[in-house]
Each structure stands twice: as structure tokens, then as C-alpha cells.
Amino acid sequence: MTAVPAHEPHGKHQSKKAAASGWIGSALEYYDFFIYATASALIFPQIFFAKGNATTAIVASLATYGVGYVARPIGAFVLGHLGDTHGRKNVLLWCMFMMGFSTIGVGLLPTYEQVGVLAPVLLVILRLVQGFAVAGEISGASSMILEHAPFGRRGFYSSFTLQGVQAGQILAAAVFLPLAHYMPADQFNTWGWRIPFLLSFVVIIAGWIIRRKVDETPAFKEEGKRETRPRSPVVDAFKYSWPNMLRVVCMSLMNVIPVVATIFGAAYAVQPAYGIGFAKDVYLWIPVVGNIVAVIVIPYVGNLSDKIGRKPPMIVGSLLAGLLAFAYLYAISIHNVPFAFVMSLLMWGVVYQGYNAVFPSFYPELFPTRTRVSAMAIAQNVGTAITAMLPALFTAVAPPGAANIWLTVGALAFAVTVIASLAAFSARETYRVHMNDLGQPDAKPVEKSEYDRLRADGFAH
């Protein structure tokens, strides 16, 4: 058991086990979520929608991808409430089962040629279930890791939630790579694309084995003993924490960067209607390599946020990633694969991680234990739901054949990152505030010298 100072929850702190569980669980669950994202750009326009108008098929496929994000705020209300009333561990298990079975269902769907309009209808329903399920994953996993982590190390440990998410994306693209490269196109379009979805059965088994071994957090257990525990965490979150929830909504708009990198960028690069002509298997390597770099960078940025605070890397990473979106899209527009690779590595693999590695600690630190999962889940998923509509918007305002597509979409992406940066700037710094004081407007941060001493003690343990 790790020794804890005053104002920290007492009990069994399983820092490493919680981080490992969050990492593996997030990797497995986001593997499910991102294989859909990959397929929505590369294969779904051809098999689930009527043939004829290529632009319409692309917009429809990307909008169907976005439907999953529309369901996320709804899931956030339900799963956030369950996470704050029944525990972080339980809600993570429920998320995993819903995600796994809905993903297997996608892999069993008939095509448009087989059943007509019923195919995209069923696709939308299963995507709604996916979106509902994933709504509680990051907020639940981040809260669980944060509440198990020692004071002064919360940024480092919580960053493993998003390292797991990036690893899930690597796995999602990596599964598609050999299929797209080695299988004949007719076989891949007929049944090969289904293999990654059906492999989600493994996700369900592995996730269950891993997540059931982690104890509930000391902070949640202590909160459960209080007489002031809210009957409706969602109501309390809106009543007492709405300013920070609004900030999280705006900061979560940074999801525009992965949208540009892996969704619109994929459609822009590989769909024949755009005339770019990147080979599918070549383009798939761009997010894979970018995410490999991200997996390496994330824990270092998380650790940095424990030294200098959450806000500096959030703000700098957001603005620079927005600027690099211009160069990345320009590289695609001039058919320069090496340039696109380099820009992807910088934008997605390195700079964006200033935001991506820090928000798993910063967001839950803005809220008290009693409403933490609800407040973070609702606010974050509303923000990501907004950005999920952007691929269809980008395609609508910059359709195939339009001039300077890279400039139009890049400008929109940068504007969104400016909003996110301003929201982070307006938030209070949290890295030196004790766990039991988080979310309290009058909470005083620990003096820097004392914080450094406690942080060193956390290293020792």
C-alpha cells in the first residue's frame, strides 16, 4: 500500500495495476471503435451505399461514422451516472461488453447489394450502440487511474489511458494492412474487411480477464461513505460544475486533429473522386507510424505535465497541431507521400500529444470525486460529437474537384484548435491540488517546494 499525505484518499492504491488495466482496456475497446473509422473511409462507401454518385457515398459513409459520436452524449449521461454511483470498475466492464458485441454485429452485416437500404440502417444502429458504449471508456478509465495514482504522478499514470487508445488505433490499422495489401480487391471488398470486426470476440474475453482484477478506487470508496453523496451525480455536475464542463466541451474540440488525420485525410487521399490516388495500403501506414510515435511520446508528456502543469502542453500542443494541419493536407493535395508521412508524424505523432497525453488527468481533475465520471463523460463526449460531424462538413464545403481543399479544411481545423486553446487557458491549474480538494473553487494548490517533495515520495513508492 502506498503511503498517502493528508487530503488524499486512504486505502489500497493500485497505481500500476490500474494503469495497466486502463491501458489494455482502452486499447482493446478503441480497436473496436477505430476499425469502424478505418472501414468508413476505405470500404463502406462502396458496399453499404447506393452506387452512382461518389460524393454522396463518401458523405453518407462519413456521416454514418459520425452517428457513433452523436450517441456518445446519450451514453455519457447513462454511463457517467453509473460510474459515479456503482463504481468506475463496473462501468468499464459494461462499456466493454456493449462495444464488443456491436462490433461483431458490424462484421456480420449484409451489403447494400444484398438487402438494399436495410444495410445502412443496420449499420447506423450498430454504430449508435458503439458510440453509446465508448462514451464511458475514457472518463471511467481516466478517473480510475487518476484516483489510484500517487499525488504528483497523476499526469504520468493517467496518460496511459490515451497511450492505450493510440495502441488500439495502431492495432486497428495494422489488422487492415495485410488484408488490404495481400488480398485481391474483390475478396477484400466481399469478406476480407469483415475479419477485423469478428476478431472483437477476442477483445471481449481479454478485456474481461484484465479488468475484473482491479479494485475499486479509494476515492470512490470514501465518497460512498459520505452522507452528502448525491443521488443524481449528473444533476450535481450541471449545478455546480457547469463552467468547467463548458471548458471541457471546448477543449474536446481538439478531436478535430485525429478527424483530419485519419478520417477526412483518408477519404481525401484514397477515394477516386478526389483524384489523389494514394493506394489504400500505403495510406494506412500514415496513421500507424504516427500512432507508434505517439505511444512513445505520451508518457513523457504526461510526466512533463506533473512538473510544469497541465495547461502549457495543452495550449502549445493544440495551436501547433492546428497549424500543421495545413501542411499535412497540402502534402496530400500535391500527391507527396513522404511529405504527408513527415507532417503526420509531426502533427499527429508529436505535437498533438501535448493535448492528448494531458487531458486524461486535466479533465477529471477539474471535478470532485462525487461527479467526476459524469461531468467529464458528458462534457467530453459533447465536444467530440461536434467534431465528428466535421468530416461530412469538410466534404460538403470542399467537395471533390473544389480548388484549394487543403486550405479551406486547414483553416477550419486551425480555428477549432484556437477555441480549444482559449478554453484551456481560462481553466485553473490542477496539478498541485490534492485529490480530495479537486473540483472545489476555493481549493489551494500545494506549494511548489512541498509538491516536489511529495512527488519525489511518490516516485519512491
C-alpha positions as CSV (number, residue, x, y, z in Angstrom):
1,M,0.0,0.0,0.0
2,T,1.3,3.4,-0.9
3,A,1.6,6.0,1.9
4,V,-0.6,9.0,1.3
5,P,-0.5,12.5,2.6
6,A,-3.4,14.5,4.1
7,H,-6.2,15.4,1.7
8,E,-5.5,12.2,-0.2
9,P,-7.9,9.2,-0.1
10,H,-6.7,6.4,2.2
11,G,-6.8,2.8,1.2
12,K,-5.2,0.4,-1.2
13,H,-3.7,2.3,-4.2
14,Q,-3.1,0.0,-7.1
15,S,-1.3,2.6,-9.3
16,K,0.5,0.2,-11.7
17,K,-2.3,-2.3,-11.9
18,A,-4.9,0.4,-12.6
19,A,-2.7,2.0,-15.3
20,A,-2.2,-1.4,-16.9
21,S,-5.9,-2.2,-16.8
22,G,-6.8,1.2,-18.3
23,W,-4.1,0.9,-21.0
24,I,-5.1,-2.6,-22.1
25,G,-8.9,-2.0,-21.8
26,S,-8.7,1.3,-23.8
27,A,-6.5,-0.3,-26.4
28,L,-9.0,-3.2,-26.9
29,E,-12.1,-1.0,-26.8
30,Y,-10.7,1.6,-29.2
31,Y,-9.5,-1.1,-31.5
32,D,-13.2,-1.8,-32.0
33,F,-14.1,1.8,-32.4
34,F,-11.3,2.6,-34.9
35,I,-11.7,-0.4,-37.2
36,Y,-15.1,1.1,-37.9
37,A,-13.5,4.5,-38.6
38,T,-10.9,3.0,-40.9
39,A,-13.6,1.0,-42.8
40,S,-15.9,4.0,-43.1
41,A,-13.2,5.8,-45.1
42,L,-11.8,2.9,-47.1
43,I,-14.6,0.4,-47.8
44,F,-18.1,1.3,-46.6
45,P,-18.8,3.9,-49.3
46,Q,-18.5,1.0,-51.9
47,I,-20.5,-1.7,-50.1
48,F,-23.2,-0.1,-47.9
49,F,-24.5,2.7,-50.0
50,A,-26.1,3.0,-53.4
51,K,-23.6,3.3,-56.3
52,G,-23.7,6.3,-58.7
53,N,-22.7,9.5,-57.0
54,A,-19.3,9.1,-55.4
55,T,-19.5,12.3,-53.4
56,T,-22.9,11.3,-51.9
57,A,-21.5,7.9,-50.9
58,I,-18.5,9.4,-49.2
59,V,-20.6,12.0,-47.3
60,A,-23.1,9.3,-46.3
61,S,-20.3,6.9,-45.1
62,L,-18.5,9.6,-43.1
63,A,-21.9,10.8,-41.6
64,T,-22.6,7.3,-40.5
65,Y,-19.2,7.3,-38.8
66,G,-20.3,10.5,-37.1
67,V,-23.5,8.9,-35.9
68,G,-21.5,7.0,-33.3
69,Y,-20.4,10.3,-31.8
70,V,-24.0,11.6,-31.7
71,A,-24.8,8.6,-29.5
72,R,-21.9,9.4,-27.2
73,P,-23.5,12.2,-25.2
74,I,-26.5,10.0,-24.5
75,G,-24.2,7.2,-23.4
76,A,-22.3,9.7,-21.3
77,F,-25.4,10.6,-19.3
78,V,-26.2,7.0,-18.5
79,L,-22.7,5.6,-18.1
80,G,-21.4,8.7,-16.2
81,H,-24.2,8.2,-13.7
82,L,-23.4,4.5,-13.3
83,G,-19.7,5.3,-12.9
84,D,-20.4,7.8,-10.1
85,T,-23.0,5.6,-8.4
86,H,-21.9,2.0,-9.0
87,G,-18.1,2.4,-9.4
88,R,-15.5,3.0,-12.1
89,K,-14.7,-0.7,-12.4
90,N,-18.3,-1.8,-13.1
91,V,-19.0,0.8,-15.8
92,L,-15.8,-0.1,-17.6
93,L,-16.9,-3.7,-17.8
94,W,-20.3,-2.7,-19.2
95,C,-18.7,-0.5,-21.8
96,M,-16.5,-3.3,-23.0
97,F,-19.3,-5.8,-23.5
98,M,-21.5,-3.4,-25.4
99,M,-18.7,-2.3,-27.6
100,G,-17.5,-5.9,-28.4
101,F,-20.9,-7.4,-29.3
102,S,-21.9,-4.4,-31.5
103,T,-18.6,-4.6,-33.4
104,I,-19.1,-8.3,-34.1
105,G,-22.5,-7.4,-35.4
106,V,-21.0,-5.0,-38.0
107,G,-18.8,-7.8,-39.3
108,L,-21.9,-9.9,-39.9
109,L,-23.9,-7.3,-41.8
110,P,-25.2,-7.9,-45.3
111,T,-24.3,-5.4,-48.0
112,Y,-26.4,-2.8,-50.0
113,E,-26.5,-5.2,-53.0
114,Q,-27.9,-7.9,-50.8
115,V,-30.6,-6.2,-48.8
116,G,-30.8,-2.6,-50.1
117,V,-31.4,0.3,-47.8
118,L,-31.7,-2.1,-44.8
119,A,-27.9,-2.4,-44.9
120,P,-27.0,1.2,-44.0
121,V,-29.9,1.3,-41.5
122,L,-28.5,-1.7,-39.6
123,L,-25.0,-0.1,-39.9
124,V,-26.3,3.1,-38.2
125,I,-28.0,1.1,-35.4
126,L,-24.8,-0.8,-34.5
127,R,-22.8,2.4,-34.8
128,L,-25.2,4.0,-32.3
129,V,-24.5,1.1,-29.8
130,Q,-20.8,1.6,-30.3
131,G,-21.0,5.3,-29.6
132,F,-23.1,4.7,-26.5
133,A,-20.6,2.2,-25.2
134,V,-17.4,4.1,-25.8
135,A,-18.9,7.2,-24.1
136,G,-17.9,5.9,-20.7
137,E,-14.5,4.4,-21.5
138,I,-12.0,7.4,-21.3
139,S,-13.8,9.1,-18.5
140,G,-14.1,5.9,-16.5
141,A,-10.6,4.7,-17.2
142,S,-9.0,8.1,-16.6
143,S,-10.9,8.5,-13.3
144,M,-9.9,5.1,-12.1
145,I,-6.2,5.6,-12.9
146,L,-6.2,9.1,-11.5
147,E,-7.8,8.0,-8.2
148,H,-5.3,5.1,-7.8
149,A,-2.2,7.3,-8.7
150,P,0.0,8.8,-6.1
151,F,0.0,12.6,-5.7
152,G,2.5,14.2,-8.0
153,R,2.3,11.4,-10.5
154,R,-1.3,11.7,-11.7
155,G,-0.4,13.1,-15.1
156,F,2.1,10.3,-15.8
157,Y,-0.2,7.4,-14.8
158,S,-3.4,8.9,-16.4
159,S,-1.6,9.3,-19.7
160,F,-1.6,5.6,-20.1
161,T,-5.3,5.8,-20.8
162,L,-4.6,7.6,-24.1
163,Q,-1.5,5.6,-24.8
164,G,-3.8,2.6,-24.8
165,V,-6.2,4.4,-27.2
166,Q,-3.3,5.1,-29.6
167,A,-2.2,1.5,-29.4
168,G,-5.8,0.4,-30.3
169,Q,-5.6,2.6,-33.4
170,I,-2.3,1.0,-34.3
171,L,-3.8,-2.4,-34.0
172,A,-6.9,-1.4,-36.0
173,A,-4.9,-0.1,-38.9
174,A,-2.3,-2.9,-38.6
175,V,-5.0,-5.5,-39.0
176,F,-6.3,-3.9,-42.1
177,L,-2.8,-3.5,-43.6
178,P,-2.0,-7.1,-44.6
179,L,-5.6,-7.6,-45.7
180,A,-5.6,-4.5,-47.9
181,H,-2.1,-5.4,-49.3
182,Y,-2.2,-9.1,-49.9
183,M,-5.9,-9.9,-50.6
184,P,-7.4,-9.4,-54.1
185,A,-9.6,-6.3,-54.1
186,D,-12.8,-8.3,-54.9
187,Q,-12.1,-10.7,-51.9
188,F,-11.3,-7.8,-49.6
189,N,-14.5,-6.0,-50.5
190,T,-16.6,-9.1,-50.2
191,W,-15.4,-10.7,-47.0
192,G,-11.9,-9.7,-46.1
193,W,-12.9,-6.4,-44.4
194,R,-15.1,-8.4,-42.0
195,I,-12.2,-10.2,-40.3
196,P,-11.1,-7.3,-38.1
197,F,-14.7,-6.9,-36.8
198,L,-15.2,-10.6,-36.0
199,L,-11.9,-10.6,-34.1
200,S,-13.6,-8.5,-31.5
201,F,-14.6,-11.7,-29.8
202,V,-11.1,-11.8,-28.6
203,V,-11.5,-8.3,-27.2
204,I,-14.4,-9.3,-25.0
205,I,-12.5,-12.3,-23.5
206,A,-9.2,-10.4,-22.9
207,G,-10.9,-7.3,-21.5
208,W,-13.0,-9.3,-19.0
209,I,-9.9,-11.2,-17.7
210,I,-7.9,-8.0,-17.2
211,R,-10.5,-5.5,-15.8
212,R,-12.1,-7.7,-13.2
213,K,-8.8,-7.9,-11.3
214,V,-8.6,-4.2,-10.4
215,D,-10.1,-3.0,-7.1
216,E,-12.5,0.0,-7.0
217,T,-10.6,3.2,-6.2
218,P,-10.0,4.5,-2.6
219,A,-11.5,7.9,-3.6
220,F,-14.8,6.3,-4.8
221,K,-15.0,4.1,-1.7
222,E,-14.5,7.1,0.6
223,E,-17.1,9.1,-1.2
224,G,-19.6,6.2,-0.9
225,K,-19.3,6.5,2.9
226,R,-20.3,10.2,3.0
227,E,-23.8,11.3,3.9
228,T,-23.5,14.0,1.3
229,R,-23.2,11.6,-1.6
230,P,-25.5,12.9,-4.4
231,R,-28.4,10.8,-5.6
232,S,-28.0,12.3,-9.0
233,P,-24.4,13.0,-9.9
234,V,-25.5,14.3,-13.3
235,V,-27.7,17.0,-11.7
236,D,-25.0,18.0,-9.3
237,A,-22.4,18.2,-12.2
238,F,-24.6,20.6,-14.1
239,K,-25.5,22.5,-10.9
240,Y,-22.0,23.0,-9.5
241,S,-19.5,22.3,-12.3
242,W,-21.1,23.7,-15.5
243,P,-18.3,26.3,-16.1
244,N,-15.6,23.6,-16.2
245,M,-17.9,21.3,-18.2
246,L,-18.2,24.0,-20.8
247,R,-14.4,24.3,-20.8
248,V,-14.1,20.6,-21.4
249,V,-16.6,20.7,-24.2
250,C,-14.5,23.4,-25.9
251,M,-11.1,21.7,-25.2
252,S,-12.5,18.4,-26.6
253,L,-13.0,20.1,-29.9
254,M,-9.3,19.2,-30.4
255,N,-10.6,15.9,-31.7
256,V,-10.6,17.8,-35.0
257,I,-6.9,16.7,-35.4
258,P,-7.5,13.0,-35.4
259,V,-10.5,13.7,-37.7
260,V,-8.3,15.5,-40.1
261,A,-5.5,12.9,-39.8
262,T,-7.4,9.6,-40.0
263,I,-11.0,10.2,-41.3
264,F,-11.2,13.1,-43.7
265,G,-7.5,12.7,-44.6
266,A,-8.1,9.0,-45.5
267,A,-11.1,9.9,-47.7
268,Y,-9.3,12.8,-49.3
269,A,-6.2,10.6,-50.1
270,V,-7.7,7.3,-51.3
271,Q,-11.2,7.9,-52.7
272,P,-11.0,8.1,-56.5
273,A,-13.5,11.0,-56.6
274,Y,-10.8,13.3,-55.1
275,G,-8.3,12.4,-57.8
276,I,-5.4,12.0,-55.3
277,G,-4.9,8.3,-55.8
278,F,-3.0,7.2,-52.7
279,A,-3.0,3.4,-52.5
280,K,-5.2,2.2,-49.6
281,D,-2.4,0.1,-48.1
282,V,0.1,3.0,-48.5
283,Y,-2.2,5.5,-46.8
284,L,-2.9,3.1,-43.9
285,W,0.7,3.3,-42.9
286,I,0.4,7.1,-42.2
287,P,-1.8,6.7,-39.0
288,V,0.1,3.6,-38.0
289,V,3.5,5.2,-37.9
290,G,2.0,8.4,-36.4
291,N,0.5,6.4,-33.6
292,I,3.6,4.5,-33.0
293,V,5.4,7.8,-32.4
294,A,2.5,8.9,-30.2
295,V,2.7,5.8,-28.0
296,I,6.4,6.7,-27.3
297,V,5.8,10.4,-26.7
298,I,2.7,10.2,-24.5
299,P,4.2,9.1,-21.1
300,Y,6.9,11.7,-21.4
301,V,4.4,14.4,-22.0
302,G,2.3,13.1,-19.1
303,N,5.3,13.2,-16.9
304,L,6.1,16.7,-18.1
305,S,2.7,17.9,-17.0
306,D,3.4,16.7,-13.5
307,K,6.4,19.0,-13.5
308,I,5.2,22.2,-15.2
309,G,1.4,21.9,-15.1
310,R,-1.4,20.7,-17.4
311,K,-2.1,24.0,-19.2
312,P,1.2,24.7,-21.0
313,P,1.4,21.5,-23.0
314,M,-2.3,21.6,-23.7
315,I,-2.2,25.1,-25.2
316,V,1.0,24.8,-27.1
317,G,0.2,21.3,-28.5
318,S,-3.3,22.5,-29.6
319,L,-2.1,25.5,-31.5
320,L,0.9,23.9,-33.2
321,A,-1.2,20.9,-34.2
322,G,-3.7,23.2,-35.8
323,L,-1.0,24.9,-37.8
324,L,0.4,21.6,-39.0
325,A,-3.0,20.5,-40.3
326,F,-2.4,22.9,-43.2
327,A,0.9,21.3,-44.2
328,Y,-0.5,17.8,-43.8
329,L,-3.4,18.4,-46.1
330,Y,-1.2,20.3,-48.6
331,A,1.1,17.3,-48.7
332,I,-1.8,15.1,-49.7
333,S,-3.0,17.6,-52.3
334,I,0.3,17.6,-54.1
335,H,0.5,13.7,-54.0
336,N,3.7,13.8,-52.0
337,V,3.6,10.6,-49.8
338,P,6.9,11.2,-48.0
339,F,5.9,14.8,-47.1
340,A,2.5,13.5,-45.9
341,F,4.3,11.0,-43.7
342,V,6.5,13.6,-42.1
343,M,3.7,16.0,-41.5
344,S,1.6,13.2,-40.0
345,L,4.4,12.3,-37.6
346,L,4.8,15.9,-36.5
347,M,1.1,16.8,-36.3
348,W,-0.4,13.6,-35.0
349,G,2.5,11.7,-33.5
350,V,4.3,14.5,-31.6
351,V,2.6,17.9,-31.3
352,Y,-1.0,16.8,-30.8
353,Q,0.2,14.7,-27.8
354,G,0.7,17.9,-25.9
355,Y,-3.1,17.8,-25.6
356,N,-3.8,14.1,-26.0
357,A,-1.4,13.0,-23.2
358,V,-2.6,15.6,-20.7
359,F,-6.4,15.7,-20.9
360,P,-6.9,12.3,-19.2
361,S,-5.5,13.9,-16.0
362,F,-6.6,17.5,-16.6
363,Y,-10.3,16.8,-17.3
364,P,-11.1,14.6,-14.2
365,E,-9.0,16.9,-12.0
366,L,-11.4,19.7,-12.8
367,F,-14.3,17.9,-11.0
368,P,-14.9,16.5,-7.5
369,T,-15.0,12.7,-6.9
370,R,-18.8,12.5,-6.4
371,T,-19.5,13.8,-10.0
372,R,-16.1,13.2,-11.8
373,V,-17.1,10.5,-14.3
374,S,-20.5,12.1,-15.1
375,A,-19.1,15.6,-15.6
376,M,-16.1,14.5,-17.7
377,A,-18.0,12.0,-19.8
378,I,-20.9,14.3,-20.7
379,A,-18.7,17.3,-21.5
380,Q,-16.0,15.4,-23.4
381,N,-18.5,13.5,-25.5
382,V,-20.5,16.6,-26.4
383,G,-17.3,18.1,-27.7
384,T,-16.2,15.0,-29.7
385,A,-19.8,14.7,-31.0
386,I,-19.4,18.1,-32.5
387,T,-16.1,17.3,-34.2
388,A,-17.4,14.0,-35.5
389,M,-19.7,15.9,-37.8
390,L,-16.7,17.7,-39.3
391,P,-15.7,15.1,-41.9
392,A,-19.1,15.4,-43.6
393,L,-18.9,19.2,-43.3
394,F,-15.4,19.3,-44.8
395,T,-16.5,17.2,-47.7
396,A,-19.6,19.4,-48.2
397,V,-17.7,22.7,-48.2
398,A,-14.7,21.3,-50.1
399,P,-16.1,18.6,-52.3
400,P,-14.1,16.6,-54.9
401,G,-12.9,19.0,-57.6
402,A,-13.0,22.1,-55.5
403,A,-10.0,24.4,-55.5
404,N,-7.6,24.6,-52.5
405,I,-9.3,21.9,-50.5
406,W,-6.3,21.8,-48.2
407,L,-6.5,25.5,-47.4
408,T,-10.3,25.5,-46.7
409,V,-10.2,22.5,-44.4
410,G,-6.9,23.5,-42.8
411,A,-8.3,26.9,-41.9
412,L,-11.4,25.4,-40.3
413,A,-9.3,22.9,-38.3
414,F,-7.0,25.7,-37.0
415,A,-9.9,27.8,-35.9
416,V,-11.2,24.9,-33.9
417,T,-7.8,24.5,-32.2
418,V,-7.8,28.1,-31.2
419,I,-11.1,27.7,-29.4
420,A,-9.7,24.7,-27.6
421,S,-6.6,26.6,-26.6
422,L,-8.6,29.5,-25.2
423,A,-10.7,27.1,-23.1
424,A,-7.6,25.6,-21.6
425,F,-6.1,29.0,-20.9
426,S,-9.2,30.0,-18.9
427,A,-9.2,26.9,-16.7
428,R,-7.5,26.7,-13.3
429,E,-4.3,24.8,-13.0
430,T,-4.8,21.5,-11.1
431,Y,-1.6,19.5,-11.0
432,R,-0.7,20.6,-7.4
433,V,-4.2,20.3,-5.9
434,H,-4.8,17.3,-3.7
435,M,-7.3,14.6,-4.7
436,N,-9.9,15.4,-2.0
437,D,-9.7,19.1,-2.9
438,L,-10.2,18.7,-6.6
439,G,-13.3,20.4,-8.0
440,Q,-13.5,22.9,-5.1
441,P,-13.3,26.5,-6.3
442,D,-11.5,27.6,-3.1
443,A,-9.0,24.7,-3.1
444,K,-5.4,25.9,-2.6
445,P,-2.6,24.2,-4.5
446,V,0.3,22.8,-2.6
447,E,3.4,25.0,-2.5
448,K,5.9,24.1,-5.2
449,S,8.6,23.0,-2.8
450,E,6.3,20.8,-0.9
451,Y,4.8,19.4,-4.1
452,D,8.2,18.5,-5.3
453,R,8.9,16.7,-2.1
454,L,5.6,14.7,-2.2
455,R,6.2,14.0,-5.8
456,A,9.6,12.5,-5.1
457,D,8.0,10.4,-2.4
458,G,5.5,9.2,-5.0
459,F,8.5,8.1,-7.2
460,A,9.9,6.2,-4.2
461,H,6.7,4.3,-3.9
